[in-house]
């Protein structure tokens, strides 16, 4: 006896001519419907993109508005600094291992000496730089840590910044010019998400800003060992990428006495409004899990002196962003000073992305004022001496085992999953994992419900309507964001019939009638086909990259938003459509299959998930969920569903042995099943 309910009756057309006419008419209508649906899909895509920009603008508008008094700031500053460290991938901080610092070469010039320096900020993480010392060598002189930006060259970026460096040495400062990870003598990667599709960087919570900040922190450690340097008088400066690192290092390390970032100041609201992700390196941004904006970074530097120099024609750091940072940051400076503060200053000029003599002079004067007590004017000049890059190199033998090549996979300490030994151990562990997901991965989930605002759509369902009652809707998943669902109900009212929510992924919306996989289910249960945001249209890879990177500015990823759409669809079916299904299954293929695990975890009404080729990990090309790999991975998240059902279409990968062991601990091993097809899994 078949386990399947009887099929619906099929009513044939009465004559061949009528069948041909109706078929042609249906084809023409389907073309019109498809065209209208495509237009609607493009509109929904635009609305979902616009929502990201709106969220960024709202985040900027509320930044620091909760700080009304000095006490407000002092109560929250330590937590915000810790949050910034986390968003840079530095909480917990790497251990301060021996630097193994060496001076590998010395070049003497009239008035100063240049030492070629190398050290290891972590074991095998090689950092190169040049240490400039005035002649004769001073004792306890002020020092500048100059953070280089994106200036490529095999001898390191430091060689390109000599005209910005030498003035300081000629005026009594020691100065350490630090190469970047990307353009150091032992180069590593910066542009992982920008152009290399390294989306697991998001799941790792990795930004190269974290490595650069860590290298600079260790450079400060090294400067403290030099007798020529007064460790209480260290200034920090740089332009572009070096300017961004100046911001972050000064914010998290209070040994920085004065900061002078140039052409590196932004708000996420401004960056999103101008749609600037494609022009920016990964290192410019922290991964914004706590959803606060860049003026907070300025506030974390207060009350230490800060000068911000910016170009009015800078296309990647436009004026509306840097003015906002200054204005909001200054409020905190003023609160800490008890009145208008002189410790924060903004200078801009009619230039692009560059630091002209005016900016250099203003930054130098700022350093003199606060590190030397000298407020006299500084001439707008630049020394002409420029040594050949070969004279400045610090690496004599290239380290083939350098961590520089793989730091992106190690800095944030990705989780190493272990099989829990006891039920009690698993109880503790699952509480920790869930807390991590709620705080660091999905902390943006809306707290307040909004109306569904359900609207019928024009889709006919094609021949799908022959198998059940076909309806098509859109509803509000979030304010301003609507998603499309196709609902094929049993032919007779059956609110308690089982419900399958099947989730389409990118590339699945090729045709209006694509129900083949579902045919055995149609008419026998409620089938809701969800097209989450960013799945209905073909998105060029560059555009998708921009959307993904911009989403991170508001603490999200595309995939995390799709998880929310799944959860919202389950809620819509129960509350708006008033279904009372005896069981609810979520189903997806590939990446969408993986995401159903998270949707089910946070949608307790879901009784089972059906997994078809799920990613077993968030490494490499798997769906990106911000920070997830710092606390868990797919197989362990699947274990969190116990004792709810997990059904695999095909054999699960070996990684899911962890899931099975967890289900055994939960005495629910029979709830993990395997089938050869979706219908076989659903009716099992």
C-alpha positions in Angstrom: 0.0 0.0 0.0 1.3 3.4 -1.0 2.3 5.8 1.8 1.2 8.7 -0.4 -2.3 10.1 -0.3 -4.4 9.7 -3.5 -3.7 12.3 -6.2 -6.1 15.0 -7.3 -8.6 14.2 -10.1 -7.4 15.6 -13.5 -10.1 17.1 -15.8 -8.9 17.0 -19.5 -9.8 19.5 -22.1 -12.8 18.5 -24.2 -11.3 18.7 -27.8 -7.8 18.9 -29.4 -8.6 22.3 -30.9 -9.8 23.7 -27.6 -6.7 22.3 -25.9 -4.4 24.0 -28.5 -6.3 27.3 -28.1 -6.2 27.2 -24.3 -2.6 26.2 -24.3 -1.6 29.1 -26.6 -3.7 31.5 -24.5 -2.1 30.3 -21.3 1.4 30.7 -22.9 0.7 34.3 -23.8 -0.8 35.0 -20.4 2.2 33.4 -18.7 4.6 35.7 -20.7 2.7 38.7 -19.6 2.7 37.5 -16.0 6.4 36.7 -16.2 7.1 40.2 -17.4 5.1 41.8 -14.6 6.7 39.5 -12.1 10.2 40.5 -13.3 9.3 44.1 -12.9 8.0 43.4 -9.4 11.1 41.4 -8.6 13.3 44.3 -9.6 11.3 46.6 -7.4 11.7 44.3 -4.4 15.4 44.1 -5.1 15.8 47.8 -5.2 13.7 48.2 -2.0 15.9 45.7 -0.2 19.0 47.5 -1.3 17.5 50.9 -0.3 16.7 49.5 3.1 20.4 48.8 3.8 21.2 52.5 3.0 18.3 53.6 5.2 19.5 51.5 8.1 23.0 53.0 7.7 21.6 56.5 7.7 19.5 55.8 10.8 22.6 54.3 12.5 24.6 57.5 11.8 21.7 59.7 13.0 21.5 58.0 16.4 25.3 57.7 17.0 26.3 58.9 20.4 22.8 60.5 21.0 22.7 58.4 24.2 25.7 60.3 25.6 24.3 63.4 27.2 26.7 63.8 30.1 30.3 63.1 31.0 29.2 60.3 33.2 27.2 58.7 30.4 30.4 58.4 28.4 32.6 57.3 31.2 30.1 54.5 32.1 30.1 53.2 28.5 33.6 53.9 27.1 35.2 50.7 28.3 32.4 48.5 26.8 32.6 50.4 23.5 36.3 50.0 23.3 35.9 46.2 24.0 33.2 46.1 21.2 35.5 47.8 18.8 38.3 45.3 19.6 35.8 42.5 18.9 34.7 44.0 15.6 38.3 44.3 14.6 38.9 40.6 15.5 41.0 41.4 18.5 38.8 40.3 21.4 40.2 38.2 22.8 43.6 39.9 22.1 46.3 37.7 20.7 49.0 36.8 23.3 51.9 39.2 23.5 54.7 36.8 22.4 58.3 37.8 22.1 58.9 40.3 19.3 62.2 38.9 18.2 63.0 42.4 17.0 66.1 42.9 14.9 67.8 45.9 13.3 69.1 44.4 10.0 70.6 47.5 8.4 71.7 51.1 9.2 71.8 54.0 6.8 73.4 57.2 8.0 72.3 60.6 6.5 73.1 64.1 7.4 71.2 64.8 10.6 69.6 61.4 11.1 70.1 57.6 11.0 67.7 55.1 9.5 67.5 51.6 11.0 65.8 48.8 9.0 63.7 47.0 11.6 61.8 43.7 11.6 59.8 42.0 14.3 57.2 39.3 14.8 53.9 40.7 16.1 52.8 37.1 16.6 54.9 34.0 16.0 55.9 34.1 12.3 53.8 37.2 11.6 56.6 39.4 10.2 56.4 43.2 10.3 58.9 45.5 8.6 59.7 49.2 9.1 62.2 51.9 9.3 63.2 53.7 12.5 64.5 57.2 12.0 66.6 58.6 14.8 68.0 62.2 14.9 71.8 62.7 15.1 73.0 63.0 17.7 70.7 60.3 19.2 68.3 61.9 21.7 67.2 60.5 25.1 63.4 60.4 25.8 62.4 62.3 22.7 58.9 62.4 21.4 58.1 59.8 18.7 55.8 59.3 15.7 54.5 56.0 14.6 53.7 56.5 10.9 51.3 54.0 9.5 51.7 53.5 5.8 48.8 53.1 3.4 48.2 51.4 0.1 51.5 52.0 -1.7 52.6 48.8 -3.4 56.3 47.9 -3.9 58.4 44.8 -3.2 60.5 46.8 -0.8 57.5 47.8 1.3 55.2 50.8 1.4 57.5 52.7 3.7 59.7 53.8 0.9 56.9 55.8 -0.7 56.3 58.0 2.4 59.7 59.5 2.9 58.6 63.0 2.1 56.0 62.8 4.9 58.5 61.3 7.4 61.8 63.2 7.3 60.4 66.5 8.6 59.7 65.0 12.0 63.3 63.6 12.3 64.8 66.9 11.3 62.8 68.5 14.1 63.8 66.3 16.9 61.4 63.4 16.7 62.1 59.7 16.5 59.9 58.0 13.9 59.0 54.4 13.1 57.4 54.0 9.6 55.5 50.7 9.6 54.7 48.7 6.5 51.3 47.4 5.9 50.5 43.7 5.8 49.5 43.9 2.2 52.4 45.9 0.9 55.1 44.9 3.4 58.2 43.1 2.5 56.4 39.9 3.5 53.0 40.6 1.9 49.7 39.3 3.0 46.1 39.8 1.8 43.8 42.8 2.2 41.2 42.6 -0.5 39.6 39.3 0.5 35.9 40.3 0.2 36.6 43.3 -2.2 37.6 41.2 -5.1 38.6 37.7 -4.1 35.3 36.3 -2.9 36.7 35.3 0.4 33.3 35.5 2.1 34.3 33.2 4.9 36.3 36.3 6.2 32.9 37.6 7.3 32.0 34.3 9.0 35.4 34.5 10.7 34.8 38.1 11.7 38.2 38.8 10.0 39.1 42.3 8.7 42.7 43.1 7.8 42.3 46.2 9.9 42.6 43.8 12.8 46.0 42.6 11.7 47.2 46.1 11.0 46.0 47.3 14.4 47.7 44.4 16.1 51.0 45.1 14.2 50.8 48.7 15.3 50.1 47.8 19.0 53.2 45.6 18.9 55.1 48.4 17.2 54.2 50.6 20.2 55.5 47.8 22.5 58.8 48.0 20.5 59.1 51.8 20.7 58.8 51.5 24.5 62.0 49.5 24.5 64.0 52.2 22.8 65.8 54.6 25.2 65.6 57.4 22.6 61.8 57.4 22.9 59.6 59.0 25.6 56.8 56.4 25.7 54.4 59.0 27.1 54.8 61.2 24.0 54.0 59.1 21.0 51.9 60.5 18.2 50.2 58.5 15.4 49.5 59.5 11.8 48.9 58.2 8.3 46.9 58.8 5.2 44.1 56.7 3.6 44.6 53.1 4.9 47.2 54.4 7.2 44.8 57.1 8.4 42.1 54.5 9.1 44.6 52.5 11.1 45.5 55.7 13.0 41.9 56.0 14.0 41.6 52.4 15.2 44.9 52.1 17.0 44.4 55.4 18.8 40.9 54.3 19.8 41.9 51.0 21.3 45.4 51.8 22.7 45.7 54.7 25.1 49.4 54.9 24.8 48.8 57.0 21.7 49.1 60.5 23.0 48.1 62.4 19.8 46.4 61.3 16.6 46.4 62.8 13.1 44.5 60.7 10.6 44.3 62.0 7.1 41.8 61.3 4.3 40.2 58.4 6.1 37.2 59.7 8.0 33.7 58.5 7.2 30.3 57.5 8.6 28.6 54.3 7.4 25.6 56.4 6.5 27.7 58.5 4.1 29.5 55.5 2.7 26.1 53.7 2.0 24.4 56.8 0.6 27.2 57.3 -1.9 27.5 53.5 -2.4 31.2 53.4 -1.9 32.0 49.8 -1.0 33.6 49.1 -4.4 36.2 51.9 -3.9 37.3 50.7 -0.5 39.8 48.1 0.8 38.6 45.6 3.4 41.0 47.2 5.9 39.0 50.5 6.1 36.1 48.9 8.0 35.4 47.1 11.2 32.7 44.4 11.0 29.8 46.3 12.6 28.2 43.5 14.8 27.2 46.1 17.4 25.8 48.5 14.9 27.4 51.8 16.0 29.0 54.3 13.8 32.4 55.8 13.3 32.0 59.0 15.5 32.2 56.5 18.4 35.8 55.8 17.3 36.5 59.5 17.6 34.9 59.6 21.0 37.2 56.7 22.2 40.2 58.9 21.4 38.9 61.7 23.6 40.3 63.6 25.5 43.6 62.9 23.7 44.3 65.5 21.0 42.9 64.6 17.6 43.2 66.5 14.3 41.3 65.3 11.3 42.4 66.4 7.8 40.2 65.7 4.8 39.9 66.5 1.1 36.7 68.3 0.0 36.9 66.5 -3.3 37.8 63.1 -1.8 35.4 60.7 -3.6 35.8 57.8 -1.2 35.7 59.8 2.0 33.3 62.6 1.1 32.6 65.7 3.3 29.2 64.7 4.7 30.9 61.8 6.4 33.9 63.5 7.8 32.0 66.6 9.0 29.6 64.3 10.8 32.4 62.5 12.6 33.9 65.7 13.7 30.6 67.2 15.0 29.5 64.1 16.9 32.9 63.3 18.2 33.4 66.9 19.4 30.4 66.6 21.6 32.2 64.0 23.7 35.4 66.0 23.7 33.4 69.0 25.0 31.7 66.9 27.7 35.0 65.6 28.9 36.6 69.1 28.9 33.6 70.8 30.5 33.3 73.2 27.7 34.5 73.9 24.1 37.5 71.6 23.6 40.7 72.6 21.8 41.8 69.0 21.7 39.8 68.1 18.5 40.3 70.0 15.2 39.1 69.6 11.7 41.0 70.8 8.6 39.8 70.4 5.1 40.7 71.9 1.7 39.8 71.8 -1.9 41.7 68.7 -2.8 41.0 65.1 -3.5 42.3 62.0 -1.8 45.7 63.4 -0.9 47.6 65.2 1.9 48.9 68.4 0.4 51.5 70.6 2.2 48.7 72.3 4.2 47.6 69.0 5.8 51.2 68.0 6.5 51.9 71.4 8.1 48.8 71.3 10.2 49.5 67.8 11.4 53.1 68.6 12.3 52.0 71.7 14.1 49.5 69.7 16.0 52.1 67.2 17.1 54.5 70.0 18.1 51.7 71.6 20.2 50.7 68.5 22.1 54.0 66.6 22.3 56.4 69.5 22.6 54.3 72.3 23.9 55.2 74.4 20.9 52.3 76.1 19.0 54.4 78.1 16.6 53.5 77.9 12.8 55.0 75.2 10.7 56.1 75.9 7.1 54.3 74.2 4.3 57.4 72.5 2.9 58.6 69.0 2.3 62.1 67.6 2.2 63.4 66.5 -1.2 65.7 63.7 0.0 64.4 60.3 -1.2 66.5 57.2 -0.7 66.3 54.3 -3.1 63.8 51.7 -1.7 66.6 49.0 -1.7 68.4 51.0 1.0 65.4 50.7 3.3 64.6 46.9 3.2 64.7 45.0 6.5 64.3 41.4 5.3 67.4 39.7 4.1 66.0 36.2 3.7 62.3 35.8 2.7 60.5 33.7 5.4 58.7 31.0 3.4 56.7 29.8 6.5 55.4 33.3 7.3 51.9 33.6 8.9 51.5 36.7 6.8 50.1 34.5 4.1 47.4 32.9 6.3 46.8 35.3 9.2 43.2 35.8 7.8 42.4 32.3 8.9 43.9 32.5 12.4 43.6 36.0 13.9 40.1 35.6 15.2 40.7 32.2 16.6 38.0 30.2 14.8 36.2 27.6 16.8 37.4 24.0 16.8 34.3 21.9 17.4 34.5 19.0 19.8 32.1 16.2 20.6 30.5 16.8 24.0 31.3 14.1 26.4 28.2 14.3 28.5 24.7 15.6 28.4 25.6 18.2 31.1 28.5 19.4 29.0 26.3 19.7 26.0 23.7 21.7 28.0 26.4 24.2 29.0 27.8 24.3 25.5 24.5 24.9 23.7 23.7 27.8 26.0 27.0 29.3 25.0 26.5 28.8 21.3 23.0 30.2 21.3 24.3 33.3 23.2 27.0 33.8 20.6 24.5 33.6 17.8 22.1 36.0 19.4 24.8 38.6 20.3 27.4 38.4 17.5 25.7 36.9 14.5 22.0 37.8 14.6 22.0 40.7 17.1 20.3 42.9 14.6 17.1 40.7 14.5 14.1 43.1 14.9 12.6 43.0 18.4 9.3 44.7 17.6 6.8 42.9 15.3 5.5 44.8 12.3 2.3 44.2 10.3 2.6 41.8 7.4 0.7 44.1 5.0 0.0 41.1 2.8 -0.8 41.9 -0.8 -1.9 39.4 -3.5 0.3 39.1 -6.6 -0.7 38.5 -10.1 1.0 35.1 -10.5 -1.2 32.3 -11.9 1.0 29.4 -10.9 0.9 27.9 -14.4 0.0 24.3 -14.2 0.8 24.3 -10.5 -2.8 25.5 -10.0 -4.1 22.2 -11.4 -2.7 20.5 -8.3 -4.1 22.6 -5.6 -5.4 26.1 -4.7 -2.6 28.4 -6.0 -2.1 31.8 -4.5 0.7 34.3 -4.6 1.5 37.1 -2.2 4.1 39.5 -1.0 4.3 40.6 2.6 6.5 42.8 4.7 9.5 41.0 6.1 11.0 44.3 7.5 9.9 47.9 7.1 10.3 48.6 3.4 11.3 45.1 2.4 8.7 42.7 0.9 9.3 39.1 0.0 7.3 36.9 -2.5 5.7 33.6 -1.5 3.8 31.1 -3.7 1.3 29.1 -1.8 -0.3 25.9 -3.1 -2.9 24.6 -0.7 -4.7 21.3 -0.8 -7.8 21.5 -3.0 -10.2 21.4 0.0 -9.7 23.6 3.1 -7.2 21.8 5.4 -5.6 24.2 7.8 -4.1 21.4 9.8 -2.5 19.7 6.9 1.4 19.6 7.1 3.3 22.6 5.9 6.4 22.6 3.8 8.2 25.9 3.4 10.7 25.5 0.5 13.3 28.2 0.1 14.6 29.3 -3.3 18.2 30.4 -3.7 19.9 32.7 -6.2 19.5 31.3 -9.7 16.3 29.3 -8.7 13.9 31.8 -10.2 14.3 30.9 -13.8 10.7 30.1 -14.7 7.3 30.8 -13.3 6.4 27.1 -13.2 9.2 25.1 -11.6 7.4 22.7 -9.4 8.8 19.4 -10.6 10.5 18.5 -7.3 7.3 19.4 -5.5 4.8 17.5 -7.6 4.4 14.5 -5.3 3.6 16.9 -2.5 1.2 19.3 -4.2 -2.4 18.8 -3.0 -1.3 16.6 -0.1 0.0 19.4 2.1 0.5 23.1 2.2 3.5 24.1 0.1 4.8 27.7 0.5 7.6 28.6 -1.8 9.6 31.5 -0.5 11.9 33.7 -2.6 13.9 35.6 0.1 15.4 39.0 -0.7 18.2 39.1 -3.2 17.2 35.8 -4.8 14.6 36.8 -7.4 16.9 38.6 -9.9 20.2 37.8 -11.5 22.6 39.9 -9.5 26.0 40.6 -11.2 28.9 39.5 -9.0 30.2 43.1 -8.6 26.8 44.3 -7.4 26.3 41.4 -5.1 29.8 42.1 -3.6 28.8 45.7 -3.0 25.5 44.7 -1.4 27.2 42.1 0.8 30.0 44.4 2.0 27.5 47.3 2.6 25.2 45.0 4.6 28.1 44.3 7.0 28.2 48.1 7.9 24.8 47.6 9.5 25.8 44.3 11.2 24.3 41.9 8.6 25.0 39.7 5.7 22.8 38.8 2.8 22.4 35.3 4.1 21.5 36.5 7.6 18.7 38.6 6.1 17.5 35.6 4.2 17.4 33.6 7.5 15.1 36.3 8.9 12.9 36.1 5.8 12.5 32.3 6.4 11.5 32.9 10.0 9.1 35.6 9.0 7.5 33.3 6.4 6.8 30.7 9.1 5.2 33.4 11.3 3.2 34.7 8.3 1.8 31.3 7.6 0.6 30.9 11.1 -0.6 34.4 12.1 -1.6 35.9 8.8 -2.9 32.9 6.9 -4.2 31.2 10.1 -2.7 27.8 9.3 -2.6 25.2 12.0 -0.4 22.6 10.5 0.3 19.4 12.4 4.0 19.8 11.5 6.2 22.4 9.7 9.2 21.5 7.6 11.8 23.9 6.1 13.6 22.8 3.0 16.3 24.2 0.9 19.1 23.1 -1.4 22.8 24.0 -1.0 23.4 27.2 0.8 19.7 27.7 1.5 19.6 24.3 3.1 22.3 25.4 5.5 20.4 28.6 6.3 17.2 26.7 7.2 19.1 25.3 10.3 19.4 28.8 11.7 15.8 29.8 10.8 14.5 26.7 12.5 16.6 27.3 15.6 15.0 30.7 16.1 11.5 29.6 14.9 10.5 27.0 17.5 7.3 26.1 15.6 9.4 24.4 12.9 9.3 20.7 13.7 11.9 19.5 11.1 14.3 20.6 8.5 15.0 18.7 5.2 18.6 19.3 4.1 19.7 18.8 0.5 23.4 19.1 -0.1 23.9 21.5 2.9 27.3 23.2 3.4 28.9 21.4 6.3 30.9 24.4 7.3 31.0 28.2 6.8 34.5 28.1 5.5 35.3 28.9 1.9 32.3 29.2 -0.4 29.6 28.5 2.2 27.0 31.1 3.2 28.5 34.0 5.1 27.1 34.8 8.6 29.0 37.5 10.5 31.3 36.1 13.2 29.6 32.7 13.2 32.9 30.7 13.1 34.2 32.5 16.2 31.7 30.5 18.2 30.3 27.5 16.2 29.8 25.9 12.8 27.1 24.2 10.8 27.2 20.7 12.3 27.0 22.0 15.9 24.1 24.3 15.0 22.3 21.3 13.6 22.7 19.7 16.9 21.0 22.6 18.6 17.8 21.5 16.9 17.6 18.2 18.9 15.1 16.6 19.4 13.5 18.2 16.3 13.8 16.2 13.1 16.6 16.5 10.6 16.2 14.7 7.3 19.0 14.5 4.8 18.3 14.0 1.1 21.2 11.8 0.3 24.0 10.9 2.6 25.2 13.5 5.1 28.9 14.5 5.0 31.3 13.2 7.7 31.1 16.6 9.5 27.6 15.7 10.5 28.8 12.9 12.7 29.0 15.6 15.4 25.3 16.3 14.9 24.5 12.6 15.3 26.5 12.3 18.5 24.6 15.3 19.9 21.3 13.7 19.0 22.4 10.5 20.7 23.2 12.5 23.9 19.7 14.0 23.6 18.2 10.5 23.2 16.8 11.6 19.8 19.0 9.7 17.3 15.9 8.4 15.6 15.1 12.0 14.6 18.0 12.1 12.1 16.9 10.3 9.0 18.0 9.9 5.4 16.0 9.7 2.2 16.6 9.7 -1.5 14.4 12.6 -2.4 12.4 15.5 -0.9 9.1 13.7 -1.1 10.7 10.6 0.5 12.0 12.8 3.3 8.8 14.7 3.8 6.5 11.6 4.0 9.0 9.6 6.0 
